[in-house]
């Protein structure tokens, strides 16, 4: 149950400028803007764009696991009022948690990938003469842009700004699911548009709209994540 001090911490916590539009947030914006450049420079198809966002889900899962391991080594993600958890026990527990949660996470991504491939065959999301191997280089290269944005955010926010000190296991485990559900919804909506209004969905305007909405959504999720860590820090300070 929330105490008056916790309520004050929640209502008075404000996300600092560096958390909203600092290097971490700017790196995500630049990475997504780079994807927009690649779309026009390399004639990216909707199928390739969807695969790039699928790859980003993989990167989000990997970086979430890295955050949990870092917090287990130099933080205290299992802090509670009943028992102290040693660093060794925290590390081993985190490994078990990662194995268990990654099974569910990557099973979800596997199902989504099969659905994307099926939709590509049924709706012709890519060029007819393109073989699957032709997509790999461009898709991986574009996804590395997004990976770099997440890596910079991890270094700046989680390590340098000390979010690992207040990171909790329940939040870190839920983080990739929260971040990727929005991406998966965007993928499903994009494919649905191809099926319902193929004339508009195959235009550059539609792809640009998807990328711009993705940028806005990334900024929102980035700020929400920073605010969650700020609230956790404030609650610990008033405990």
N, C-alpha and C positions, 0 to 999 in steps of 0.2 A: 504494500500500500504506500502511496506517495506521501511523504512528509511535507510540511509547509516549506522547509528549506529546499526540498527537491523541486517543488512547484515553482519557487522563486528562481531556482537555477534554470529550469526549463523556459520560463517566460522571459528571463532577462538575458539569456545567452544569445549573443549576436555573432554571426559568422564574420571574422575579420576579413579585411580587404584581400590579404594574401591568400585566404582560402577560397574566395569567390573568383577573383580574376588574377591569381598569381601564376607562377610558372606551370604548376600542375594543370590548372584549368586551360591556360593558353596552349599548352602542348596538345591537349585533346582537341581544341578548336582547330589548331593548325593541321593536325593529323587528318581530321575530317575534311578540312578545306583542301588538303592535298588529294584526298580521294575525289573531290569534285574536279580538280585539275586533271587527274588521270582519266576521269570519265570522258572529258572532251578531247584530251590529248591522245588517248589510245582507244577511243571508240568502245568503251566498256559496255557490255550488254547487261540487261537486267539480271540475267542468270549469274553473271560474274559478280555483280553488285551484291546479290543475295548471298553468294558464297563468301564474299568478303565479310559480311556481317555475321555469317555463321562462324567463320574463323575467329572473329573478335570474341565471340562467346567462349571459344576455347582459351584464348588469351586471358579473358576475365577469370575463368576457372583456375588457370595456372597461377596467376598473380594473387588470387585470393588464398590459395594454398600456401604460397610463399609468405604472405602476410601472417598467416596463422603460425607458421614455423618460426618466423622472426619474432613474433610476440611471445612464443613459447620459450625462446632462448633468452631474450633480453627484456621481456615484459612479464605480465602476469594475467593471461587471458582467463585463468580459472579461479581468480580471486573470489572468495566467498566468505561468509561470516561463520561457517561451521568448521572448516578445516583448511590447513595450509597445504598447497601442492608444490612439491619440490620441482626444480627445473628439469630434472631427469624424468620425473613422472609426467610433467607437462609435455615434454617433447614426445614421449612414447604415446601419450594419450592423443596428441595432435596427429600423429601418424595414423593411428587407428581411425580417428574422426575423418581425416582426409580420404582414407581408403574407402570408408563406408559412404561418405557423402559424394565422392567422385563417381562411385558406381551409379548412383541415381542421376547425377548431373550429366555424365557422358552417355548414359542410356537415353536420356531425353534428347541430347544433341544428335545421337545416332539415328533416332527415329525421325528427327527433323531433317537430317541430311538425306535420308531415304525419300522423305516426302518431297524435298526440293528436286532430287533427281527424277522422281516420278513426274512432278509437275513440269519439269523441263521437257521430258519426252512427250507429255500430253498437250502442253500449251506452246511448245517451241519458244522457250524464253531466250535461247541463244540462236546464233546463226546456224542454218541447216547444215552447212558443210564443216562446221567446227567439230573436231574430235575432243574428247574429254581432256587429253594431255595438253591441248593448246591453251586451256584455261588456267592451268596450275601456276605457271610463272607469274602471270599478271595478278591472279588472285592472291598468291602468297606475298608478292611484292607490295600490293596495296594493304594487305592485312598487317604487314610489318610496320607500316606507317602508324596504324592504330595501336599496335603493340608498343611502339616507342612512346606514344602518348601515355599509355597506362604505366609503362616503366618509369617515366619521369614523374608521374603523379605519385607512384609508390615511393620513390626516392625522396622527393620534396616533402610530401605531406606525411607519409607514414614514418619515415626515418628522421629526416632533418627536423620537421616540426613536432616530432615526438608522439604521433598518434598511436604508436605501438604501446605506449604506457597505459592507455585507457581502452585498448582494443579488447573485446570480449568474444569468447569462442562462439556464442550463439549468433552474434552479429556477423562475424567473419564467415561462418558456415552458410548463413542465409544470403550473404552478399552476392555471390555469383548467380544464384537463382533470381534474386531481385533485378539485377542488372540485365540478365539475359532474357527474362520473360518479355521485357519491352522490345528487345531486338527480335525475338521470335515472333512476337505479335506483328512487328513491322514487316517481317518476311512474309507472314501469312497474308497480311493485308495487301502487300504488293502483288503476290501471286493471285489473290482474289480479284484484284483490279484487272489483271491480264485476262482472266476468265470472263469477267463481266463487261468491261469496256476496253477491249484490246487496242482499239484505235488510239485512245488517250494513254494507256499504260505503256505503249511502245514508243512514246515521244520523249524527247529530251526534257521537256517541262516536267513530266512526271518523275523522272529520275532525279532531277535537281530538287524537286519538292521533297522527295524521300530523304535525300542527303541533308537538306537544310533542316527538316524536322528532326532528323537524327542528331544534328549538332545541338539544336535547342534542347532536346531530351537529354543529351550527354551533360550539358551544362546544369540542367536541373538535378540530375542524379548525382553529379559531382558535388554540388552545393549541399544536397541532402545528406550525402555521406559525410562531408566535412562537419555539418551541423550536428550529426549524430555523435561524432567523436567529441565535439565541443561540449555537448550536453553531458556526455559521460564524464568528461573532465570536471565539469562544474558540480556534478552530483558527488563525485569522489571528494571534491574540495569541501562540500558541505556535510559529508557523512560524519 
